[in-house]
Amino acid sequence: MSTQSTQSTQQQFRDPQARQPGDQRERGGARGAVRLDALGGALGWFSIGLGATELGAPDLVARAVGAEDSAVSRTITQIFGGREIASGVGVLGSEQPGWWLWGRVAGDLLDLSALALVAARRRVTGAGLARPLLAVGSVVGVTVLDVIAARRHSRAQAPGHLVHARSSTTIRRAPQDLYRRWHDFESLPTFMYHLDSVRTDDGTSHWKIRGPAGRKINWDARIVADRPGELIAWQSVGHSDIRNAGTVRFAPAPGGRGTEVQVDLEYQPPAGAAGVALAKVLGEDPGQLLAEDLRRFKQLMETGEVVRSEGSPTGSRPVSRLLRQHPAQPLGRS
């Protein structure tokens, strides 16, 4: 009985219920929200505050940057103020703040062009350059922060960062038996060695991976489709460390050979230390990790136990212990 696995990059989370074997169509499901970090939030509120000042006191803002206090300059300042408020509201309220932060970067470049025009039109020199130069320096500083925040949030929401892994195997057991065993989520770490624990509670489940140096990665999930003996589909919820969605399908194998089990998983690697830890746990090929999980699941359901040596991959075991292998021993029973 062979086990197959694949890994690819997807453009967006798809509806876990919509996937069918070999189905390449995109149906339903939108890209999930990206959490706004402290820098992005601060820039959003700064944008709203600056915009309110430009709208309410355009003459003061014009004089502060060294522009002449005229009807034209006041109108332009108020237009810029409206843009700042719109950008701030977008950053704070959008599920994809990266686009709005890049909009702030474009606005910063427009501001710098306007300040250069102010200096050129007034032909200021010496002490008269102080205000325009101070304004330019301030805008440059904010631009740097905007670029940092925009790149950070764009990486988080970039569709190319969503990874799709798939694996399948055939097990000599009935679909209902395999479905019941898999649906006991708290026992999944028995054959999914990268999992530290799973806890179920009132319609949701809490999952935990223990990475290198004790780093923990947590997420909550809910079942979005549940057909006994056929399908379990899930999706992460709330502020999880790793956004993910997937399905496990149970279908009778041809010729009465048991059940074909197929697992599809989509996830977005988190940024920062959590992402580094996750990469070390999952390795370069998450599809291969799924294949190993299914191999152990097959062993558990067909023989009643999982057997491994201490050299088997477990996600966070030190290399020194891997070198001191012992004979294989049963770890879990069905």
N, C-alpha and C positions, 0 to 999 in steps of 0.2 A: 504494500500500500504506500504510494508515494505521497510526499508532502511538498507542496509548491508554494513559493512566496514571490512577491513582487513589491517594488517600492517606486513611487513616482511623485512628482510635484504637481499639486492641484491648484486651480485658480481660486476656489472658494469652497467653504464648507457646503456640502450638499445635504439635502434631506436624507437622513439615514434610512428612512422607510422607502425612499424612492430607488435605491440601488438594486439592480438585478445583476446576476452574473453575466458579464459581457456587455452590459448596458453602458454606453459612453455618453448618453445624453445628460445635460445639466438640467435638473428639475427641482424647483423649490429651494428653500434654504438660502439665507443671506449671510454674508460675512458678519461675524460677531463683532461686538463693540470692543474697542481698544481702551484700556484704562488710561486716563490722563494722569501723568505723574506730577510731582510738585512743581517742577520748572514750567511745564506746560500750563498748569493752573495759574501760576504766578503771572505768566505772560498774558494769559487771557484776561485776568483782572486788571493788569497794567494797561492793556489795550482799551478796555472799557473806560478806565479812569482818565487816560489821556484823551480819548475821544470825547468824553463829556466835557473836559476842560476846553478842548478846541471848539466844541459847539457852543458852550456857554460864554466863553471869554476869548473870542478869536483875536481881539485887539491885543490882549496881554500876551498871547502866544506869539503873535507876529512880532511884537517888540522884543520878546525874549530871544528870538532866533536872529534878530538883526534885520528883519524885513520892515518895509515902510508900512505905516498904519493907514491903509487905503481900503476902499470898498472892495477892490479886486482881491487884495491879499486876505481880507477877512472872509470873503466868500470861499476862496480856495482853502483856507484853514478849516472852515466849517465842513467843506466837502471831505477833507482828509479826516475830520473828526467822525463823520458818519461812517467812513470806511473802517476806522479803528474800532468803533463800537460793534459794527457788523462782524469784524474779525474776532473780537473778543467773545461775543455771543456764540459764534461758530465754534471756536476752540473749546469753550466750556460746555456747550450743549450737544456737540456732534458725537456720534459713535465712532467717527473716523477723524480725529482732530488733526492728524498729520496734514491733510489737505489744507485746512485752515491755517496751520502754522506756516506752510509754504506760501500761502497768501499773504501772511504777515511779512515774510521775507521780500516778496515782490513789492509790498507797500513801503518797506524800508528803503529799497532801491529808488523808488519814486520820491521818497522824502529827501534822500541824498541828492538826487538830481535837482529838486526844487531848491535846496539850500545852496547848491553850487550856482544856480541861476540867480538867487538873491545876491550872493557875493559879487557876481559878475555885473549885474545890472546897477548895483549901487557903487561899484568900483571902490570898495572900502579898502583901506590900508592901515597898517600900524594898529593902534588901539581899537580902531573900528572893526578889525577882524575878529576880535575876541569872542563876541557873541556867536557869529556864524561858525567859527571853529569849534567852540564849545558844543554847539548844537550838532555839528557834524560828528564830533567825537562821541557824543551821547548816542546818536543814531547808529554809528558803527558798532558800539558796544552792544546795543540791543539787537542789532542784526546778527552778531555772532551767537548770542543766546537763542535767537529765533532759529538759526540754522541748526544748532545743536539739538534743540527740541524737535524741530521738524524731521530731521534725519532719524532721531530716536523713535518717534511715533510712526514714521513711515515704515521703518523696519518691522515694527510690531504689527502693522496692518497690511504689509506687503503680501499679495496673494502668492508670490513665489515662495514664501516661507511656510506655506501649508504643505505638510508631508502626508502622502497617502501610502499606506502599507497594506498589503493583502497577503493572506496565506490560506491554504486549504489542505485538507487531508481526508482520508476515508477511514472510518472506524467501524469495527464489527460489533455494533450495538444499535438498538432501535433509536430513532430520533427522539422519542419521548424520554428515554433514559438519559441521553446526552443533554437534552434541554434541561431536565430537572437538576442534573449535576452542575451545569454551568450557571443556572439561575441561583444557586447557593453561593452568592457573591463573596461571602465572608471566607469561603474555603478556597477561593481562586489562588491565593498565594501558595497553595499546596503544589501546584504545577507551574505557576507564573512566578519565577524566582525573583524577578525585578520588583515585584510588589512586596511592600513591607506589611501592609494590613489593609483590609476593607471592612468598613462598618456601615451597616444599613440602619436607617432611621426614618420612619414615617414617609415613605415614598421617595426618598433620596438615599444616596450612598456616598460615603466619604472614603476616598482612596489616598493611599500614602506610599510614596517611593522613598527609600532611604539611599541617598547617593554617597559619593566620596566624602570623607571627613565628617560624616554624620549629617550632611546636608539633607533636609527633608523637602520633598515636593508634594504638595497636597492639592486635591481638587474634589469638588462635589459633582455628582452626576444624577440625572433622573432618567427613568425609562420613558422613551417616547413611542415605542411600539413593542408589544409583547403578545406573540401568538404561540401558545403552548405547542411544543414539538416542532415549530417552524422557524421562529425568529425572535431575537432580542435586539432592540436598537436603543442606544443611549446617546446622551449629549451632556457635556459639562454645563454647569450653571453657576451663577454668581461670580464672585471675584476669585476664580480658580487660578492656581499657579500655571496651569497648562490648559489651554482650550483644546477640547477634543470631542470627537463624535465618531460613532461607528456602529457596526452591526455584526452579529454572529448568526449564521443561517444553518439550519439542519434540514437536509433533503435526502430522501431515500436514494441510495446508490444504485446504478444499473445492475441488473442481474442478481438482485437480492444480496449484494455484498456488504450490506450494512448501511451506514449513513455518511454522506458527504458533509463535512463541516467547513464552512468558509467564514473567515473573519476579515472584515474591512475596517480600517482605522484611519482617521484623519486627525492630525493634531498640528498645533502651531507651537514650535519651540519658543519658550519664553526668553526674554533678554536677561543679561546680567548673570549673577552667580547661579541662579536656578537653571538657566539654559545650559551653562557649562556642565553642571551636575547631571542634567538630563542626558546630555550628549554622551557623557562617560558611561551612564547606565545603559542606554539604548544602543550605543555603538554606531558604526557607520551605516548599518543596514537594519532598520527596524523591522523590515519584512522578514529577515532571517531570525530575529528575536521572536516574532510571532510564530514562525515555523517551529522553533524549538519549544515554545509553549504548547503548540498543538501536538508535537511529538510526545511530550510528557502527558498531555491529556489523553491521547490515544493509549499510551502505555497504562495509565491509571484505569481507564475504562475497560480495557481488554484483559489486563492481568490482575487488576485489583490493587496495584501499588506502583509508586514511582521509584525508580532506582537511579542513583547517581553516585559518582565519586566526589571527593572534595575538590577535584580539579574541574568540576562542572562550573560553568559561569553562573554567578549569583548576583552580579551587578556591582557590589562594593567590597568584595573580599580582597584582602591584601595579597600581593603577589607572593610574599613569603609563605603564606598558607597554601597557595595554589601549588607551590613546589613540593610541599609535604603531603602528597596524595595518599589516601588510604583506600582499601578495597571498597567497591560499590556496596551501598546499603540501601534498603528500602526506606523511603521518607514519608510516604503517604499512602493511604488506602482508600478505595472507593466505598 
